[in-house]
Amino acid sequence: MTQEPAPRPEQNAASAALHWSVAKNLQEIALASERYVDVAARSGHVHRTDLHALNEILRNQDSDAPITASELAGRLGLSAPATTALIDRLVDHGHVRRARDKRDGRRVALFATDDARTTGARLFRPLGAALSTMSSAYTADELRLIDGFLARAAATIERAAASHTG
């Protein structure tokens, strides 16, 4: 059995530099995303926490797994009173409704309204269009590779966040 030769020192340095650049760029994406949410929230006259809540509600609703108030509180790291105030605000603005979960009538789940989807589309359509334009420079194979990397990066970040809370 033959062993692969050890990488040359310049390969190790180049590899380390590339790994650091990827990590730095992921941090930049996270920061740029947060800045975009800030700007979108201000332009839409909503709280940034409202946008994060609507995102959680829509993701669960679209996955046919409606979220409850207590689950939303956990995902957003909010207290029960703060979550109640948030949901009341979203209901008052016509973005969310409370309803019994169809699968478990004991659960009261949160559902985004069509108005919430319209508002979200208005606020995030420019970003989606810009990202679509940017990604059109890549081949389908490159996009599959990037997509897989980003999905694994998101899951890794979620696990890292969970390790801080539990």
Beta strands, then each sheet from edge to edge (+ up, - down):
strand 1: 67-68
strand 2: 96-100
strand 3: 108-112
sheet 1: 1+ 3- 2+
end
